[in-house]
Amino acid sequence: MDAHFKNFLKVNLDLERGYETTGDLRPTLLSFSDSYVELIRAGFEQIISDDSFGPAEYEQLTDIEFPDRETLHTYLRAMYDYLFNDAPEQPMPPG
């Protein structure tokens, strides 16, 4: 996993900021360079398709617990859709 992508998760989707669904995350991300946005897109695509990436790995990065892999992957797909496919709202993590 790319260090910039890990940092994106730690800074923007951690326990403190992960529950802030004000709609600012997408415009903030898209204000960065195209190459950075593409790196974040690729990072999401990688962890969504990686069967070895699960709740324990996500919690280690963000301090947010997910009850199971399916719930985590549903959230990650929804976050991807919010950031890159114009989904109307940022998803909320569980809890």
NUKE-139899 format. One record per residue: residue number from 1; x, y, z of N, C-alpha, C in turn. Coordinates in nm, 3 decimals. Example, Ala and Ser with C-alpha at 12.3 -4.5 7.8 and 13.67 -1.06 7.14 Angstrom:
NUKE-139899
+-----+---------+---------+---------+---------+---------+---------+---------+---------+---------+
: pos :     n_X :     n_Y :     n_Z :    ca_X :    ca_Y :    ca_Z :     c_X :     c_Y :     c_Z :
+-----+---------+---------+---------+---------+---------+---------+---------+---------+---------+
:   1 :   1.319 :  -0.569 :   0.780 :   1.230 :  -0.450 :   0.780 :   1.320 :  -0.330 :   0.780 :
:   2 :   1.285 :  -0.225 :   0.708 :   1.367 :  -0.106 :   0.714 :   1.290 :   0.003 :   0.787 :
+-----+---------+---------+---------+---------+---------+---------+---------+---------+---------+
***
This chain:
NUKE-139899
+-----+---------+---------+---------+---------+---------+---------+---------+---------+---------+
: pos :     n_X :     n_Y :     n_Z :    ca_X :    ca_Y :    ca_Z :     c_X :     c_Y :     c_Z :
+-----+---------+---------+---------+---------+---------+---------+---------+---------+---------+
:   1 :   0.084 :  -0.117 :   0.000 :   0.000 :   0.000 :   0.000 :   0.090 :   0.125 :   0.000 :
:   2 :   0.055 :   0.218 :  -0.085 :   0.133 :   0.341 :  -0.100 :   0.127 :   0.425 :   0.028 :
:   3 :   0.240 :   0.484 :   0.065 :   0.248 :   0.564 :   0.187 :   0.156 :   0.687 :   0.181 :
:   4 :   0.140 :   0.747 :   0.065 :   0.050 :   0.863 :   0.053 :  -0.095 :   0.822 :   0.075 :
:   5 :  -0.132 :   0.704 :   0.027 :  -0.268 :   0.655 :   0.047 :  -0.292 :   0.623 :   0.194 :
:   6 :  -0.195 :   0.559 :   0.258 :  -0.206 :   0.533 :   0.403 :  -0.226 :   0.663 :   0.478 :
:   7 :  -0.149 :   0.763 :   0.443 :  -0.161 :   0.893 :   0.509 :  -0.299 :   0.955 :   0.484 :
:   8 :  -0.351 :   0.941 :   0.364 :  -0.485 :   0.992 :   0.334 :  -0.587 :   0.930 :   0.427 :
:   9 :  -0.580 :   0.798 :   0.445 :  -0.673 :   0.730 :   0.534 :  -0.656 :   0.778 :   0.678 :
:  10 :  -0.531 :   0.785 :   0.723 :  -0.503 :   0.826 :   0.861 :  -0.549 :   0.967 :   0.890 :
:  11 :  -0.533 :   1.056 :   0.795 :  -0.565 :   1.197 :   0.818 :  -0.713 :   1.228 :   0.795 :
:  12 :  -0.772 :   1.171 :   0.692 :  -0.907 :   1.210 :   0.652 :  -1.018 :   1.115 :   0.696 :
:  13 :  -0.984 :   0.991 :   0.726 :  -1.087 :   0.894 :   0.760 :  -1.062 :   0.829 :   0.895 :
:  14 :  -0.986 :   0.894 :   0.980 :  -0.957 :   0.839 :   1.112 :  -1.077 :   0.858 :   1.205 :
:  15 :  -1.062 :   0.813 :   1.328 :  -1.171 :   0.816 :   1.425 :  -1.226 :   0.957 :   1.444 :
:  16 :  -1.139 :   1.055 :   1.442 :  -1.182 :   1.193 :   1.464 :  -1.256 :   1.251 :   1.343 :
:  17 :  -1.203 :   1.230 :   1.223 :  -1.260 :   1.294 :   1.104 :  -1.351 :   1.202 :   1.023 :
:  18 :  -1.342 :   1.071 :   1.047 :  -1.420 :   0.978 :   0.968 :  -1.570 :   0.993 :   0.983 :
:  19 :  -1.612 :   1.049 :   1.095 :  -1.755 :   1.069 :   1.120 :  -1.802 :   1.209 :   1.079 :
:  20 :  -1.713 :   1.291 :   1.029 :  -1.750 :   1.423 :   0.977 :  -1.795 :   1.406 :   0.832 :
:  21 :  -1.922 :   1.405 :   0.810 :  -1.974 :   1.384 :   0.675 :  -2.037 :   1.513 :   0.623 :
:  22 :  -1.962 :   1.621 :   0.633 :  -2.011 :   1.753 :   0.592 :  -2.008 :   1.773 :   0.442 :
:  23 :  -1.943 :   1.684 :   0.370 :  -1.933 :   1.698 :   0.226 :  -1.809 :   1.770 :   0.179 :
:  24 :  -1.716 :   1.794 :   0.271 :  -1.594 :   1.867 :   0.234 :  -1.483 :   1.777 :   0.181 :
:  25 :  -1.492 :   1.647 :   0.203 :  -1.380 :   1.560 :   0.167 :  -1.358 :   1.553 :   0.017 :
:  26 :  -1.463 :   1.538 :  -0.061 :  -1.446 :   1.529 :  -0.207 :  -1.385 :   1.657 :  -0.265 :
:  27 :  -1.441 :   1.777 :  -0.234 :  -1.378 :   1.896 :  -0.290 :  -1.234 :   1.916 :  -0.243 :
:  28 :  -1.207 :   1.877 :  -0.119 :  -1.070 :   1.888 :  -0.069 :  -0.977 :   1.798 :  -0.149 :
:  29 :  -1.016 :   1.671 :  -0.166 :  -0.933 :   1.579 :  -0.243 :  -0.914 :   1.629 :  -0.386 :
:  30 :  -1.021 :   1.674 :  -0.449 :  -1.013 :   1.714 :  -0.589 :  -0.936 :   1.845 :  -0.609 :
:  31 :  -0.905 :   1.914 :  -0.501 :  -0.825 :   2.036 :  -0.512 :  -0.676 :   2.006 :  -0.526 :
:  32 :  -0.637 :   1.881 :  -0.502 :  -0.498 :   1.841 :  -0.516 :  -0.467 :   1.809 :  -0.662 :
:  33 :  -0.342 :   1.780 :  -0.690 :  -0.300 :   1.751 :  -0.828 :  -0.369 :   1.625 :  -0.879 :
:  34 :  -0.382 :   1.619 :  -1.010 :  -0.444 :   1.502 :  -1.073 :  -0.370 :   1.374 :  -1.037 :
:  35 :  -0.237 :   1.382 :  -1.029 :  -0.159 :   1.261 :  -0.998 :  -0.188 :   1.213 :  -0.856 :
:  36 :  -0.207 :   1.305 :  -0.761 :  -0.240 :   1.265 :  -0.623 :  -0.380 :   1.204 :  -0.618 :
:  37 :  -0.475 :   1.267 :  -0.686 :  -0.612 :   1.213 :  -0.689 :  -0.611 :   1.073 :  -0.749 :
:  38 :  -0.535 :   1.053 :  -0.855 :  -0.526 :   0.920 :  -0.917 :  -0.461 :   0.819 :  -0.823 :
:  39 :  -0.363 :   0.862 :  -0.747 :  -0.300 :   0.774 :  -0.649 :  -0.400 :   0.731 :  -0.542 :
:  40 :  -0.485 :   0.821 :  -0.497 :  -0.588 :   0.788 :  -0.398 :  -0.693 :   0.695 :  -0.459 :
:  41 :  -0.731 :   0.721 :  -0.582 :  -0.826 :   0.632 :  -0.651 :  -0.769 :   0.491 :  -0.660 :
:  42 :  -0.645 :   0.481 :  -0.702 :  -0.580 :   0.350 :  -0.715 :  -0.569 :   0.281 :  -0.579 :
:  43 :  -0.543 :   0.356 :  -0.475 :  -0.536 :   0.298 :  -0.341 :  -0.669 :   0.238 :  -0.299 :
:  44 :  -0.778 :   0.311 :  -0.323 :  -0.910 :   0.256 :  -0.292 :  -0.939 :   0.132 :  -0.375 :
:  45 :  -0.908 :   0.136 :  -0.503 :  -0.931 :   0.019 :  -0.588 :  -0.852 :  -0.101 :  -0.538 :
:  46 :  -0.731 :  -0.077 :  -0.492 :  -0.648 :  -0.186 :  -0.442 :  -0.707 :  -0.249 :  -0.316 :
:  47 :  -0.745 :  -0.167 :  -0.217 :  -0.794 :  -0.227 :  -0.092 :  -0.933 :  -0.287 :  -0.109 :
:  48 :  -1.013 :  -0.234 :  -0.201 :  -1.146 :  -0.292 :  -0.226 :  -1.132 :  -0.430 :  -0.288 :
:  49 :  -1.033 :  -0.448 :  -0.373 :  -1.016 :  -0.577 :  -0.441 :  -0.925 :  -0.674 :  -0.365 :
:  50 :  -0.860 :  -0.627 :  -0.260 :  -0.764 :  -0.709 :  -0.185 :  -0.836 :  -0.789 :  -0.076 :
:  51 :  -0.845 :  -0.920 :  -0.095 :  -0.913 :  -1.006 :   0.001 :  -0.841 :  -1.013 :   0.135 :
:  52 :  -0.715 :  -0.975 :   0.139 :  -0.642 :  -0.981 :   0.266 :  -0.659 :  -0.853 :   0.348 :
:  53 :  -0.717 :  -0.748 :   0.288 :  -0.740 :  -0.623 :   0.360 :  -0.876 :  -0.630 :   0.427 :
:  54 :  -0.874 :  -0.627 :   0.560 :  -0.999 :  -0.641 :   0.634 :  -1.011 :  -0.541 :   0.747 :
:  55 :  -1.106 :  -0.566 :   0.836 :  -1.132 :  -0.474 :   0.946 :  -1.010 :  -0.446 :   1.035 :
:  56 :  -0.928 :  -0.546 :   1.060 :  -0.811 :  -0.525 :   1.146 :  -0.712 :  -0.428 :   1.082 :
:  57 :  -0.691 :  -0.443 :   0.952 :  -0.597 :  -0.355 :   0.881 :  -0.652 :  -0.212 :   0.876 :
:  58 :  -0.783 :  -0.199 :   0.852 :  -0.842 :  -0.066 :   0.848 :  -0.838 :   0.001 :   0.985 :
:  59 :  -0.868 :  -0.076 :   1.088 :  -0.864 :  -0.021 :   1.224 :  -0.723 :   0.024 :   1.261 :
:  60 :  -0.623 :  -0.050 :   1.218 :  -0.485 :  -0.012 :   1.246 :  -0.452 :   0.125 :   1.186 :
:  61 :  -0.510 :   0.156 :   1.072 :  -0.484 :   0.283 :   1.006 :  -0.571 :   0.397 :   1.058 :
:  62 :  -0.694 :   0.368 :   1.099 :  -0.790 :   0.476 :   1.127 :  -0.847 :   0.474 :   1.268 :
:  63 :  -0.827 :   0.368 :   1.342 :  -0.887 :   0.349 :   1.475 :  -1.039 :   0.334 :   1.470 :
:  64 :  -1.094 :   0.304 :   1.354 :  -1.237 :   0.280 :   1.340 :  -1.259 :   0.130 :   1.322 :
:  65 :  -1.346 :   0.074 :   1.405 :  -1.375 :  -0.069 :   1.401 :  -1.492 :  -0.099 :   1.307 :
:  66 :  -1.478 :  -0.204 :   1.233 :  -1.586 :  -0.258 :   1.150 :  -1.615 :  -0.399 :   1.197 :
:  67 :  -1.742 :  -0.438 :   1.200 :  -1.776 :  -0.570 :   1.254 :  -1.730 :  -0.687 :   1.168 :
:  68 :  -1.718 :  -0.664 :   1.037 :  -1.678 :  -0.772 :   0.947 :  -1.629 :  -0.714 :   0.815 :
:  69 :  -1.571 :  -0.800 :   0.735 :  -1.513 :  -0.759 :   0.606 :  -1.619 :  -0.704 :   0.511 :
:  70 :  -1.736 :  -0.764 :   0.508 :  -1.840 :  -0.719 :   0.415 :  -1.885 :  -0.576 :   0.448 :
:  71 :  -1.902 :  -0.545 :   0.575 :  -1.942 :  -0.410 :   0.615 :  -1.833 :  -0.310 :   0.578 :
:  72 :  -1.708 :  -0.347 :   0.601 :  -1.597 :  -0.260 :   0.563 :  -1.594 :  -0.237 :   0.414 :
:  73 :  -1.605 :  -0.342 :   0.336 :  -1.595 :  -0.327 :   0.191 :  -1.714 :  -0.251 :   0.134 :
:  74 :  -1.831 :  -0.265 :   0.195 :  -1.947 :  -0.185 :   0.153 :  -1.919 :  -0.038 :   0.178 :
:  75 :  -1.862 :  -0.007 :   0.293 :  -1.824 :   0.132 :   0.326 :  -1.718 :   0.183 :   0.229 :
:  76 :  -1.616 :   0.104 :   0.202 :  -1.509 :   0.148 :   0.112 :  -1.561 :   0.172 :  -0.030 :
:  77 :  -1.651 :   0.085 :  -0.077 :  -1.710 :   0.105 :  -0.210 :  -1.794 :   0.233 :  -0.212 :
:  78 :  -1.869 :   0.257 :  -0.103 :  -1.950 :   0.379 :  -0.095 :  -1.860 :   0.503 :  -0.090 :
:  79 :  -1.749 :   0.494 :  -0.019 :  -1.655 :   0.607 :  -0.013 :  -1.594 :   0.632 :  -0.150 :
:  80 :  -1.559 :   0.525 :  -0.220 :  -1.506 :   0.537 :  -0.356 :  -1.609 :   0.607 :  -0.445 :
:  81 :  -1.734 :   0.564 :  -0.435 :  -1.840 :   0.625 :  -0.517 :  -1.859 :   0.772 :  -0.481 :
:  82 :  -1.847 :   0.805 :  -0.353 :  -1.859 :   0.944 :  -0.312 :  -1.742 :   1.027 :  -0.368 :
:  83 :  -1.622 :   0.977 :  -0.355 :  -1.505 :   1.054 :  -0.397 :  -1.489 :   1.062 :  -0.548 :
:  84 :  -1.524 :   0.955 :  -0.620 :  -1.488 :   0.949 :  -0.762 :  -1.606 :   0.931 :  -0.858 :
:  85 :  -1.724 :   0.897 :  -0.807 :  -1.838 :   0.873 :  -0.896 :  -1.958 :   0.962 :  -0.866 :
:  86 :  -1.935 :   1.071 :  -0.797 :  -2.039 :   1.171 :  -0.770 :  -2.158 :   1.119 :  -0.689 :
:  87 :  -2.135 :   1.020 :  -0.602 :  -2.240 :   0.981 :  -0.507 :  -2.276 :   1.105 :  -0.425 :
:  88 :  -2.402 :   1.122 :  -0.390 :  -2.446 :   1.249 :  -0.330 :  -2.396 :   1.274 :  -0.188 :
:  89 :  -2.367 :   1.170 :  -0.112 :  -2.328 :   1.189 :   0.028 :  -2.208 :   1.105 :   0.064 :
:  90 :  -2.127 :   1.159 :   0.154 :  -2.015 :   1.083 :   0.210 :  -2.072 :   0.979 :   0.305 :
:  91 :  -2.028 :   0.854 :   0.294 :  -2.081 :   0.750 :   0.383 :  -2.030 :   0.766 :   0.526 :
:  92 :  -2.109 :   0.713 :   0.618 :  -2.076 :   0.718 :   0.760 :  -2.025 :   0.580 :   0.802 :
:  93 :  -1.912 :   0.575 :   0.871 :  -1.866 :   0.446 :   0.924 :  -1.964 :   0.395 :   1.031 :
:  94 :  -1.955 :   0.270 :   1.067 :  -2.047 :   0.216 :   1.168 :  -2.023 :   0.275 :   1.306 :
:  95 :  -2.125 :   0.266 :   1.388 :  -2.109 :   0.302 :   1.528 :  -2.159 :   0.433 :   1.563 :
+-----+---------+---------+---------+---------+---------+---------+---------+---------+---------+
***
